[in-house]
Amino acid sequence: MKNKQLRLRMSERRFNKLKQYAEYADKTMTQVIDELIDTLPSIKNGDSDARGLANAELSSTNCPVNPAD
């Protein structure tokens, strides 16, 4: 499998949280992100309910008022 690269911007607070968790779990930050991505539901191409599902799941989570958080 060929790996892709992604440049990611995040707040310093989120970066530090990710770094601390990775150290605590004895994993790399990449491994932590990979595992979180693997928890996302699979969406089939052409699935008209996919957008509604994604929006419903996002709206049901506790989203910070400040996007930088």
mmJSON file of the N, C-alpha and C atoms, coordinates in Angstrom:
{"data_MODEL":{"atom_site":{
"group_PDB":["ATOM","ATOM","ATOM","ATOM","ATOM","ATOM","ATOM","ATOM","ATOM","ATOM","ATOM","ATOM","ATOM","ATOM","ATOM","ATOM","ATOM","ATOM","ATOM","ATOM","ATOM","ATOM","ATOM","ATOM","ATOM","ATOM","ATOM","ATOM","ATOM","ATOM","ATOM","ATOM","ATOM","ATOM","ATOM","ATOM","ATOM","ATOM","ATOM","ATOM","ATOM","ATOM","ATOM","ATOM","ATOM","ATOM","ATOM","ATOM","ATOM","ATOM","ATOM","ATOM","ATOM","ATOM","ATOM","ATOM","ATOM","ATOM","ATOM","ATOM","ATOM","ATOM","ATOM","ATOM","ATOM","ATOM","ATOM","ATOM","ATOM","ATOM","ATOM","ATOM","ATOM","ATOM","ATOM","ATOM","ATOM","ATOM","ATOM","ATOM","ATOM","ATOM","ATOM","ATOM","ATOM","ATOM","ATOM","ATOM","ATOM","ATOM","ATOM","ATOM","ATOM","ATOM","ATOM","ATOM","ATOM","ATOM","ATOM","ATOM","ATOM","ATOM","ATOM","ATOM","ATOM","ATOM","ATOM","ATOM","ATOM","ATOM","ATOM","ATOM","ATOM","ATOM","ATOM","ATOM","ATOM","ATOM","ATOM","ATOM","ATOM","ATOM","ATOM","ATOM","ATOM","ATOM","ATOM","ATOM","ATOM","ATOM","ATOM","ATOM","ATOM","ATOM","ATOM","ATOM","ATOM","ATOM","ATOM","ATOM","ATOM","ATOM","ATOM","ATOM","ATOM","ATOM","ATOM","ATOM","ATOM","ATOM","ATOM","ATOM","ATOM","ATOM","ATOM","ATOM","ATOM","ATOM","ATOM","ATOM","ATOM","ATOM","ATOM","ATOM","ATOM","ATOM","ATOM","ATOM","ATOM","ATOM","ATOM","ATOM","ATOM","ATOM","ATOM","ATOM","ATOM","ATOM","ATOM","ATOM","ATOM","ATOM","ATOM","ATOM","ATOM","ATOM","ATOM","ATOM","ATOM","ATOM","ATOM","ATOM","ATOM","ATOM","ATOM","ATOM","ATOM","ATOM","ATOM","ATOM","ATOM","ATOM","ATOM","ATOM","ATOM","ATOM","ATOM"],
"id":[1,2,3,4,5,6,7,8,9,10,11,12,13,14,15,16,17,18,19,20,21,22,23,24,25,26,27,28,29,30,31,32,33,34,35,36,37,38,39,40,41,42,43,44,45,46,47,48,49,50,51,52,53,54,55,56,57,58,59,60,61,62,63,64,65,66,67,68,69,70,71,72,73,74,75,76,77,78,79,80,81,82,83,84,85,86,87,88,89,90,91,92,93,94,95,96,97,98,99,100,101,102,103,104,105,106,107,108,109,110,111,112,113,114,115,116,117,118,119,120,121,122,123,124,125,126,127,128,129,130,131,132,133,134,135,136,137,138,139,140,141,142,143,144,145,146,147,148,149,150,151,152,153,154,155,156,157,158,159,160,161,162,163,164,165,166,167,168,169,170,171,172,173,174,175,176,177,178,179,180,181,182,183,184,185,186,187,188,189,190,191,192,193,194,195,196,197,198,199,200,201,202,203,204,205,206,207],
"type_symbol":["N","C","C","N","C","C","N","C","C","N","C","C","N","C","C","N","C","C","N","C","C","N","C","C","N","C","C","N","C","C","N","C","C","N","C","C","N","C","C","N","C","C","N","C","C","N","C","C","N","C","C","N","C","C","N","C","C","N","C","C","N","C","C","N","C","C","N","C","C","N","C","C","N","C","C","N","C","C","N","C","C","N","C","C","N","C","C","N","C","C","N","C","C","N","C","C","N","C","C","N","C","C","N","C","C","N","C","C","N","C","C","N","C","C","N","C","C","N","C","C","N","C","C","N","C","C","N","C","C","N","C","C","N","C","C","N","C","C","N","C","C","N","C","C","N","C","C","N","C","C","N","C","C","N","C","C","N","C","C","N","C","C","N","C","C","N","C","C","N","C","C","N","C","C","N","C","C","N","C","C","N","C","C","N","C","C","N","C","C","N","C","C","N","C","C","N","C","C","N","C","C","N","C","C","N","C","C"],
"label_atom_id":["N","CA","C","N","CA","C","N","CA","C","N","CA","C","N","CA","C","N","CA","C","N","CA","C","N","CA","C","N","CA","C","N","CA","C","N","CA","C","N","CA","C","N","CA","C","N","CA","C","N","CA","C","N","CA","C","N","CA","C","N","CA","C","N","CA","C","N","CA","C","N","CA","C","N","CA","C","N","CA","C","N","CA","C","N","CA","C","N","CA","C","N","CA","C","N","CA","C","N","CA","C","N","CA","C","N","CA","C","N","CA","C","N","CA","C","N","CA","C","N","CA","C","N","CA","C","N","CA","C","N","CA","C","N","CA","C","N","CA","C","N","CA","C","N","CA","C","N","CA","C","N","CA","C","N","CA","C","N","CA","C","N","CA","C","N","CA","C","N","CA","C","N","CA","C","N","CA","C","N","CA","C","N","CA","C","N","CA","C","N","CA","C","N","CA","C","N","CA","C","N","CA","C","N","CA","C","N","CA","C","N","CA","C","N","CA","C","N","CA","C","N","CA","C","N","CA","C","N","CA","C","N","CA","C","N","CA","C","N","CA","C"],
"label_alt_id":[null,null,null,null,null,null,null,null,null,null,null,null,null,null,null,null,null,null,null,null,null,null,null,null,null,null,null,null,null,null,null,null,null,null,null,null,null,null,null,null,null,null,null,null,null,null,null,null,null,null,null,null,null,null,null,null,null,null,null,null,null,null,null,null,null,null,null,null,null,null,null,null,null,null,null,null,null,null,null,null,null,null,null,null,null,null,null,null,null,null,null,null,null,null,null,null,null,null,null,null,null,null,null,null,null,null,null,null,null,null,null,null,null,null,null,null,null,null,null,null,null,null,null,null,null,null,null,null,null,null,null,null,null,null,null,null,null,null,null,null,null,null,null,null,null,null,null,null,null,null,null,null,null,null,null,null,null,null,null,null,null,null,null,null,null,null,null,null,null,null,null,null,null,null,null,null,null,null,null,null,null,null,null,null,null,null,null,null,null,null,null,null,null,null,null,null,null,null,null,null,null,null,null,null,null,null,null],
"label_comp_id":["MET","MET","MET","LYS","LYS","LYS","ASN","ASN","ASN","LYS","LYS","LYS","GLN","GLN","GLN","LEU","LEU","LEU","ARG","ARG","ARG","LEU","LEU","LEU","ARG","ARG","ARG","MET","MET","MET","SER","SER","SER","GLU","GLU","GLU","ARG","ARG","ARG","ARG","ARG","ARG","PHE","PHE","PHE","ASN","ASN","ASN","LYS","LYS","LYS","LEU","LEU","LEU","LYS","LYS","LYS","GLN","GLN","GLN","TYR","TYR","TYR","ALA","ALA","ALA","GLU","GLU","GLU","TYR","TYR","TYR","ALA","ALA","ALA","ASP","ASP","ASP","LYS","LYS","LYS","THR","THR","THR","MET","MET","MET","THR","THR","THR","GLN","GLN","GLN","VAL","VAL","VAL","ILE","ILE","ILE","ASP","ASP","ASP","GLU","GLU","GLU","LEU","LEU","LEU","ILE","ILE","ILE","ASP","ASP","ASP","THR","THR","THR","LEU","LEU","LEU","PRO","PRO","PRO","SER","SER","SER","ILE","ILE","ILE","LYS","LYS","LYS","ASN","ASN","ASN","GLY","GLY","GLY","ASP","ASP","ASP","SER","SER","SER","ASP","ASP","ASP","ALA","ALA","ALA","ARG","ARG","ARG","GLY","GLY","GLY","LEU","LEU","LEU","ALA","ALA","ALA","ASN","ASN","ASN","ALA","ALA","ALA","GLU","GLU","GLU","LEU","LEU","LEU","SER","SER","SER","SER","SER","SER","THR","THR","THR","ASN","ASN","ASN","CYS","CYS","CYS","PRO","PRO","PRO","VAL","VAL","VAL","ASN","ASN","ASN","PRO","PRO","PRO","ALA","ALA","ALA","ASP","ASP","ASP"],
"label_asym_id":["A","A","A","A","A","A","A","A","A","A","A","A","A","A","A","A","A","A","A","A","A","A","A","A","A","A","A","A","A","A","A","A","A","A","A","A","A","A","A","A","A","A","A","A","A","A","A","A","A","A","A","A","A","A","A","A","A","A","A","A","A","A","A","A","A","A","A","A","A","A","A","A","A","A","A","A","A","A","A","A","A","A","A","A","A","A","A","A","A","A","A","A","A","A","A","A","A","A","A","A","A","A","A","A","A","A","A","A","A","A","A","A","A","A","A","A","A","A","A","A","A","A","A","A","A","A","A","A","A","A","A","A","A","A","A","A","A","A","A","A","A","A","A","A","A","A","A","A","A","A","A","A","A","A","A","A","A","A","A","A","A","A","A","A","A","A","A","A","A","A","A","A","A","A","A","A","A","A","A","A","A","A","A","A","A","A","A","A","A","A","A","A","A","A","A","A","A","A","A","A","A","A","A","A","A","A","A"],
"label_entity_id":["1","1","1","1","1","1","1","1","1","1","1","1","1","1","1","1","1","1","1","1","1","1","1","1","1","1","1","1","1","1","1","1","1","1","1","1","1","1","1","1","1","1","1","1","1","1","1","1","1","1","1","1","1","1","1","1","1","1","1","1","1","1","1","1","1","1","1","1","1","1","1","1","1","1","1","1","1","1","1","1","1","1","1","1","1","1","1","1","1","1","1","1","1","1","1","1","1","1","1","1","1","1","1","1","1","1","1","1","1","1","1","1","1","1","1","1","1","1","1","1","1","1","1","1","1","1","1","1","1","1","1","1","1","1","1","1","1","1","1","1","1","1","1","1","1","1","1","1","1","1","1","1","1","1","1","1","1","1","1","1","1","1","1","1","1","1","1","1","1","1","1","1","1","1","1","1","1","1","1","1","1","1","1","1","1","1","1","1","1","1","1","1","1","1","1","1","1","1","1","1","1","1","1","1","1","1","1"],
"label_seq_id":[1,1,1,2,2,2,3,3,3,4,4,4,5,5,5,6,6,6,7,7,7,8,8,8,9,9,9,10,10,10,11,11,11,12,12,12,13,13,13,14,14,14,15,15,15,16,16,16,17,17,17,18,18,18,19,19,19,20,20,20,21,21,21,22,22,22,23,23,23,24,24,24,25,25,25,26,26,26,27,27,27,28,28,28,29,29,29,30,30,30,31,31,31,32,32,32,33,33,33,34,34,34,35,35,35,36,36,36,37,37,37,38,38,38,39,39,39,40,40,40,41,41,41,42,42,42,43,43,43,44,44,44,45,45,45,46,46,46,47,47,47,48,48,48,49,49,49,50,50,50,51,51,51,52,52,52,53,53,53,54,54,54,55,55,55,56,56,56,57,57,57,58,58,58,59,59,59,60,60,60,61,61,61,62,62,62,63,63,63,64,64,64,65,65,65,66,66,66,67,67,67,68,68,68,69,69,69],
"pdbx_PDB_ins_code":[null,null,null,null,null,null,null,null,null,null,null,null,null,null,null,null,null,null,null,null,null,null,null,null,null,null,null,null,null,null,null,null,null,null,null,null,null,null,null,null,null,null,null,null,null,null,null,null,null,null,null,null,null,null,null,null,null,null,null,null,null,null,null,null,null,null,null,null,null,null,null,null,null,null,null,null,null,null,null,null,null,null,null,null,null,null,null,null,null,null,null,null,null,null,null,null,null,null,null,null,null,null,null,null,null,null,null,null,null,null,null,null,null,null,null,null,null,null,null,null,null,null,null,null,null,null,null,null,null,null,null,null,null,null,null,null,null,null,null,null,null,null,null,null,null,null,null,null,null,null,null,null,null,null,null,null,null,null,null,null,null,null,null,null,null,null,null,null,null,null,null,null,null,null,null,null,null,null,null,null,null,null,null,null,null,null,null,null,null,null,null,null,null,null,null,null,null,null,null,null,null,null,null,null,null,null,null],
"Cartn_x":[0.843,0.0,0.893,0.625,1.382,0.776,1.618,1.149,1.026,0.038,-0.167,0.251,0.587,0.929,-0.158,-0.392,-1.381,-0.764,-0.816,-0.349,-1.579,-1.506,-2.671,-2.414,-3.369,-3.276,-4.207,-3.716,-4.551,-4.023,-4.858,-4.439,-3.319,-2.57,-1.493,-2.064,-3.243,-3.882,-4.185,-4.746,-5.048,-3.773,-2.76,-1.487,-0.912,-0.903,-0.361,-1.186,-2.492,-3.363,-3.061,-2.918,-2.586,-1.226,-0.26,1.096,1.119,0.44,0.398,-0.294,-1.409,-2.11,-1.24,-0.571,0.293,1.403,1.998,3.043,2.477,1.297,0.644,0.334,-0.145,-0.53,0.656,1.846,3.059,2.858,2.315,2.065,2.584,2.723,3.05,1.763,1.917,0.735,0.032,0.787,0.196,-0.655,-0.168,-0.941,-2.249,-2.207,-3.419,-4.423,-3.969,-4.862,-5.407,-4.559,-5.019,-6.129,-5.949,-6.953,-8.254,-8.164,-9.379,-10.111,-9.367,-9.98,-10.67,-10.061,-10.66,-11.976,-12.263,-13.539,-14.669,-14.335,-15.366,-16.186,-17.493,-18.308,-17.94,-18.047,-17.799,-18.997,-18.73,-19.792,-19.622,-20.676,-20.635,-20.802,-20.128,-20.283,-21.716,-22.258,-23.617,-24.674,-24.28,-25.229,-25.838,-27.109,-27.757,-27.93,-27.912,-28.055,-26.723,-25.628,-24.305,-24.115,-24.52,-24.341,-25.207,-26.424,-27.295,-26.743,-26.193,-25.595,-24.412,-23.542,-22.364,-22.776,-23.733,-24.182,-24.868,-25.655,-26.336,-25.328,-24.306,-23.3,-22.509,-22.193,-21.451,-22.288,-23.567,-24.396,-24.699,-24.554,-24.837,-23.625,-22.468,-21.274,-21.161,-20.414,-20.178,-19.117,-19.543,-18.62,-18.339,-17.094,-16.782,-17.319,-17.652,-18.118,-16.984,-15.789,-14.614,-13.96,-13.947,-13.362,-11.881,-11.205,-9.79,-9.623,-10.697,-10.616,-10.693],
"Cartn_y":[-1.177,0.0,1.246,2.131,3.379,4.382,4.979,5.962,7.331,8.065,9.45,10.349,11.575,12.542,13.592,14.071,15.103,16.132,17.367,18.443,18.96,18.987,19.277,20.496,21.404,22.558,22.328,22.64,22.54,23.512,23.776,24.686,24.043,24.878,24.368,23.474,23.832,23.034,21.63,21.529,20.209,19.422,20.108,19.444,18.855,19.661,19.183,18.033,18.112,17.03,15.738,15.834,14.669,14.106,14.976,14.549,13.857,14.442,13.846,12.49,12.393,11.113,10.057,10.428,9.482,8.982,9.881,9.469,8.547,8.888,8.078,6.675,6.605,5.324,4.603,5.19,4.63,4.373,5.402,5.338,6.613,6.588,7.817,8.613,9.891,10.703,10.186,9.704,9.127,7.913,7.054,5.875,6.276,7.291,7.753,8.27,9.088,9.633,8.513,7.563,6.42,5.666,5.415,4.673,5.458,6.77,7.585,7.583,7.664,7.626,6.285,5.208,3.883,3.738,4.614,4.551,5.25,6.009,6.683,5.652,5.894,4.939,4.96,3.807,3.719,4.279,5.023,5.612,5.121,4.525,3.999,5.143,5.047,6.048,6.042,7.218,7.331,7.171,7.076,6.915,8.274,8.455,9.748,10.073,9.06,9.298,9.616,9.488,9.659,11.062,12.068,13.444,13.705,13.231,13.401,12.694,11.494,10.742,11.503,11.984,12.712,13.982,14.714,15.942,15.648,14.582,14.222,13.851,13.097,12.701,13.901,14.825,16.014,16.893,17.034,17.909,17.305,15.986,15.359,15.341,15.761,15.797,17.155,17.217,18.49,19.256,20.191,20.999,22.286,22.685,23.929,25.124,26.159,27.383,28.01,27.948,28.499,27.402,27.507,26.458,26.211,27.163,26.963,25.975,25.704,24.749,23.396],
"Cartn_z":[0.0,0.0,0.0,-0.925,-0.994,-0.012,0.788,1.758,1.119,1.541,1.124,2.277,1.962,2.993,3.072,4.281,4.527,5.462,5.049,5.928,6.656,7.963,8.785,9.655,9.695,10.582,11.76,12.952,14.145,15.186,16.163,17.226,18.037,18.709,19.56,20.656,21.165,22.205,21.7,20.502,19.938,19.65,19.132,18.86,20.144,21.208,22.482,23.049,22.886,23.36,22.601,21.294,20.473,20.861,21.022,21.376,22.737,23.72,25.056,25.037,24.3,24.232,23.561,22.486,21.777,22.698,23.454,24.396,25.467,25.995,27.022,26.499,25.251,24.645,24.012,24.085,23.486,21.989,21.317,19.878,19.245,17.937,17.223,17.026,16.74,16.462,15.21,14.245,13.035,13.377,14.267,14.656,15.331,16.187,16.868,15.848,14.905,13.879,13.001,12.597,11.794,12.512,13.803,14.563,14.681,14.855,14.915,13.574,12.484,11.156,10.931,11.418,11.256,12.005,12.972,13.687,12.93,11.88,11.084,10.322,10.175,9.416,7.941,7.311,5.868,5.13,4.069,3.259,1.839,1.301,-0.062,-1.054,-2.192,-3.252,-3.747,-3.965,-4.468,-3.397,-2.144,-1.047,-0.732,-1.064,-0.866,0.61,1.471,2.9,3.571,2.852,3.448,4.003,3.262,3.725,4.948,4.931,6.09,7.309,7.115,8.216,8.794,7.941,8.412,9.147,8.611,9.263,10.583,10.64,11.876,12.953,12.574,13.552,14.033,13.146,13.545,14.457,14.163,14.972,16.329,16.471,17.748,18.67,18.163,19.0,19.659,20.72,21.393,20.629,19.82,19.03,19.787,19.876,20.57,19.797,20.525,19.89,19.1,19.648,18.986,18.161,16.832,16.004,16.283,16.901,17.23,18.371,19.104,20.218,19.681],
"occupancy":[1.0,1.0,1.0,1.0,1.0,1.0,1.0,1.0,1.0,1.0,1.0,1.0,1.0,1.0,1.0,1.0,1.0,1.0,1.0,1.0,1.0,1.0,1.0,1.0,1.0,1.0,1.0,1.0,1.0,1.0,1.0,1.0,1.0,1.0,1.0,1.0,1.0,1.0,1.0,1.0,1.0,1.0,1.0,1.0,1.0,1.0,1.0,1.0,1.0,1.0,1.0,1.0,1.0,1.0,1.0,1.0,1.0,1.0,1.0,1.0,1.0,1.0,1.0,1.0,1.0,1.0,1.0,1.0,1.0,1.0,1.0,1.0,1.0,1.0,1.0,1.0,1.0,1.0,1.0,1.0,1.0,1.0,1.0,1.0,1.0,1.0,1.0,1.0,1.0,1.0,1.0,1.0,1.0,1.0,1.0,1.0,1.0,1.0,1.0,1.0,1.0,1.0,1.0,1.0,1.0,1.0,1.0,1.0,1.0,1.0,1.0,1.0,1.0,1.0,1.0,1.0,1.0,1.0,1.0,1.0,1.0,1.0,1.0,1.0,1.0,1.0,1.0,1.0,1.0,1.0,1.0,1.0,1.0,1.0,1.0,1.0,1.0,1.0,1.0,1.0,1.0,1.0,1.0,1.0,1.0,1.0,1.0,1.0,1.0,1.0,1.0,1.0,1.0,1.0,1.0,1.0,1.0,1.0,1.0,1.0,1.0,1.0,1.0,1.0,1.0,1.0,1.0,1.0,1.0,1.0,1.0,1.0,1.0,1.0,1.0,1.0,1.0,1.0,1.0,1.0,1.0,1.0,1.0,1.0,1.0,1.0,1.0,1.0,1.0,1.0,1.0,1.0,1.0,1.0,1.0,1.0,1.0,1.0,1.0,1.0,1.0,1.0,1.0,1.0,1.0,1.0,1.0],
"B_iso_or_equiv":[0.0,0.0,0.0,0.0,0.0,0.0,0.0,0.0,0.0,0.0,0.0,0.0,0.0,0.0,0.0,0.0,0.0,0.0,0.0,0.0,0.0,0.0,0.0,0.0,0.0,0.0,0.0,0.0,0.0,0.0,0.0,0.0,0.0,0.0,0.0,0.0,0.0,0.0,0.0,0.0,0.0,0.0,0.0,0.0,0.0,0.0,0.0,0.0,0.0,0.0,0.0,0.0,0.0,0.0,0.0,0.0,0.0,0.0,0.0,0.0,0.0,0.0,0.0,0.0,0.0,0.0,0.0,0.0,0.0,0.0,0.0,0.0,0.0,0.0,0.0,0.0,0.0,0.0,0.0,0.0,0.0,0.0,0.0,0.0,0.0,0.0,0.0,0.0,0.0,0.0,0.0,0.0,0.0,0.0,0.0,0.0,0.0,0.0,0.0,0.0,0.0,0.0,0.0,0.0,0.0,0.0,0.0,0.0,0.0,0.0,0.0,0.0,0.0,0.0,0.0,0.0,0.0,0.0,0.0,0.0,0.0,0.0,0.0,0.0,0.0,0.0,0.0,0.0,0.0,0.0,0.0,0.0,0.0,0.0,0.0,0.0,0.0,0.0,0.0,0.0,0.0,0.0,0.0,0.0,0.0,0.0,0.0,0.0,0.0,0.0,0.0,0.0,0.0,0.0,0.0,0.0,0.0,0.0,0.0,0.0,0.0,0.0,0.0,0.0,0.0,0.0,0.0,0.0,0.0,0.0,0.0,0.0,0.0,0.0,0.0,0.0,0.0,0.0,0.0,0.0,0.0,0.0,0.0,0.0,0.0,0.0,0.0,0.0,0.0,0.0,0.0,0.0,0.0,0.0,0.0,0.0,0.0,0.0,0.0,0.0,0.0,0.0,0.0,0.0,0.0,0.0,0.0],
"pdbx_formal_charge":[null,null,null,null,null,null,null,null,null,null,null,null,null,null,null,null,null,null,null,null,null,null,null,null,null,null,null,null,null,null,null,null,null,null,null,null,null,null,null,null,null,null,null,null,null,null,null,null,null,null,null,null,null,null,null,null,null,null,null,null,null,null,null,null,null,null,null,null,null,null,null,null,null,null,null,null,null,null,null,null,null,null,null,null,null,null,null,null,null,null,null,null,null,null,null,null,null,null,null,null,null,null,null,null,null,null,null,null,null,null,null,null,null,null,null,null,null,null,null,null,null,null,null,null,null,null,null,null,null,null,null,null,null,null,null,null,null,null,null,null,null,null,null,null,null,null,null,null,null,null,null,null,null,null,null,null,null,null,null,null,null,null,null,null,null,null,null,null,null,null,null,null,null,null,null,null,null,null,null,null,null,null,null,null,null,null,null,null,null,null,null,null,null,null,null,null,null,null,null,null,null,null,null,null,null,null,null],
"auth_seq_id":[1,1,1,2,2,2,3,3,3,4,4,4,5,5,5,6,6,6,7,7,7,8,8,8,9,9,9,10,10,10,11,11,11,12,12,12,13,13,13,14,14,14,15,15,15,16,16,16,17,17,17,18,18,18,19,19,19,20,20,20,21,21,21,22,22,22,23,23,23,24,24,24,25,25,25,26,26,26,27,27,27,28,28,28,29,29,29,30,30,30,31,31,31,32,32,32,33,33,33,34,34,34,35,35,35,36,36,36,37,37,37,38,38,38,39,39,39,40,40,40,41,41,41,42,42,42,43,43,43,44,44,44,45,45,45,46,46,46,47,47,47,48,48,48,49,49,49,50,50,50,51,51,51,52,52,52,53,53,53,54,54,54,55,55,55,56,56,56,57,57,57,58,58,58,59,59,59,60,60,60,61,61,61,62,62,62,63,63,63,64,64,64,65,65,65,66,66,66,67,67,67,68,68,68,69,69,69],
"auth_comp_id":["MET","MET","MET","LYS","LYS","LYS","ASN","ASN","ASN","LYS","LYS","LYS","GLN","GLN","GLN","LEU","LEU","LEU","ARG","ARG","ARG","LEU","LEU","LEU","ARG","ARG","ARG","MET","MET","MET","SER","SER","SER","GLU","GLU","GLU","ARG","ARG","ARG","ARG","ARG","ARG","PHE","PHE","PHE","ASN","ASN","ASN","LYS","LYS","LYS","LEU","LEU","LEU","LYS","LYS","LYS","GLN","GLN","GLN","TYR","TYR","TYR","ALA","ALA","ALA","GLU","GLU","GLU","TYR","TYR","TYR","ALA","ALA","ALA","ASP","ASP","ASP","LYS","LYS","LYS","THR","THR","THR","MET","MET","MET","THR","THR","THR","GLN","GLN","GLN","VAL","VAL","VAL","ILE","ILE","ILE","ASP","ASP","ASP","GLU","GLU","GLU","LEU","LEU","LEU","ILE","ILE","ILE","ASP","ASP","ASP","THR","THR","THR","LEU","LEU","LEU","PRO","PRO","PRO","SER","SER","SER","ILE","ILE","ILE","LYS","LYS","LYS","ASN","ASN","ASN","GLY","GLY","GLY","ASP","ASP","ASP","SER","SER","SER","ASP","ASP","ASP","ALA","ALA","ALA","ARG","ARG","ARG","GLY","GLY","GLY","LEU","LEU","LEU","ALA","ALA","ALA","ASN","ASN","ASN","ALA","ALA","ALA","GLU","GLU","GLU","LEU","LEU","LEU","SER","SER","SER","SER","SER","SER","THR","THR","THR","ASN","ASN","ASN","CYS","CYS","CYS","PRO","PRO","PRO","VAL","VAL","VAL","ASN","ASN","ASN","PRO","PRO","PRO","ALA","ALA","ALA","ASP","ASP","ASP"],
"auth_asym_id":["A","A","A","A","A","A","A","A","A","A","A","A","A","A","A","A","A","A","A","A","A","A","A","A","A","A","A","A","A","A","A","A","A","A","A","A","A","A","A","A","A","A","A","A","A","A","A","A","A","A","A","A","A","A","A","A","A","A","A","A","A","A","A","A","A","A","A","A","A","A","A","A","A","A","A","A","A","A","A","A","A","A","A","A","A","A","A","A","A","A","A","A","A","A","A","A","A","A","A","A","A","A","A","A","A","A","A","A","A","A","A","A","A","A","A","A","A","A","A","A","A","A","A","A","A","A","A","A","A","A","A","A","A","A","A","A","A","A","A","A","A","A","A","A","A","A","A","A","A","A","A","A","A","A","A","A","A","A","A","A","A","A","A","A","A","A","A","A","A","A","A","A","A","A","A","A","A","A","A","A","A","A","A","A","A","A","A","A","A","A","A","A","A","A","A","A","A","A","A","A","A","A","A","A","A","A","A"],
"auth_atom_id":["N","CA","C","N","CA","C","N","CA","C","N","CA","C","N","CA","C","N","CA","C","N","CA","C","N","CA","C","N","CA","C","N","CA","C","N","CA","C","N","CA","C","N","CA","C","N","CA","C","N","CA","C","N","CA","C","N","CA","C","N","CA","C","N","CA","C","N","CA","C","N","CA","C","N","CA","C","N","CA","C","N","CA","C","N","CA","C","N","CA","C","N","CA","C","N","CA","C","N","CA","C","N","CA","C","N","CA","C","N","CA","C","N","CA","C","N","CA","C","N","CA","C","N","CA","C","N","CA","C","N","CA","C","N","CA","C","N","CA","C","N","CA","C","N","CA","C","N","CA","C","N","CA","C","N","CA","C","N","CA","C","N","CA","C","N","CA","C","N","CA","C","N","CA","C","N","CA","C","N","CA","C","N","CA","C","N","CA","C","N","CA","C","N","CA","C","N","CA","C","N","CA","C","N","CA","C","N","CA","C","N","CA","C","N","CA","C","N","CA","C","N","CA","C","N","CA","C","N","CA","C","N","CA","C","N","CA","C","N","CA","C"],
"pdbx_PDB_model_num":[1,1,1,1,1,1,1,1,1,1,1,1,1,1,1,1,1,1,1,1,1,1,1,1,1,1,1,1,1,1,1,1,1,1,1,1,1,1,1,1,1,1,1,1,1,1,1,1,1,1,1,1,1,1,1,1,1,1,1,1,1,1,1,1,1,1,1,1,1,1,1,1,1,1,1,1,1,1,1,1,1,1,1,1,1,1,1,1,1,1,1,1,1,1,1,1,1,1,1,1,1,1,1,1,1,1,1,1,1,1,1,1,1,1,1,1,1,1,1,1,1,1,1,1,1,1,1,1,1,1,1,1,1,1,1,1,1,1,1,1,1,1,1,1,1,1,1,1,1,1,1,1,1,1,1,1,1,1,1,1,1,1,1,1,1,1,1,1,1,1,1,1,1,1,1,1,1,1,1,1,1,1,1,1,1,1,1,1,1,1,1,1,1,1,1,1,1,1,1,1,1,1,1,1,1,1,1]
}}}
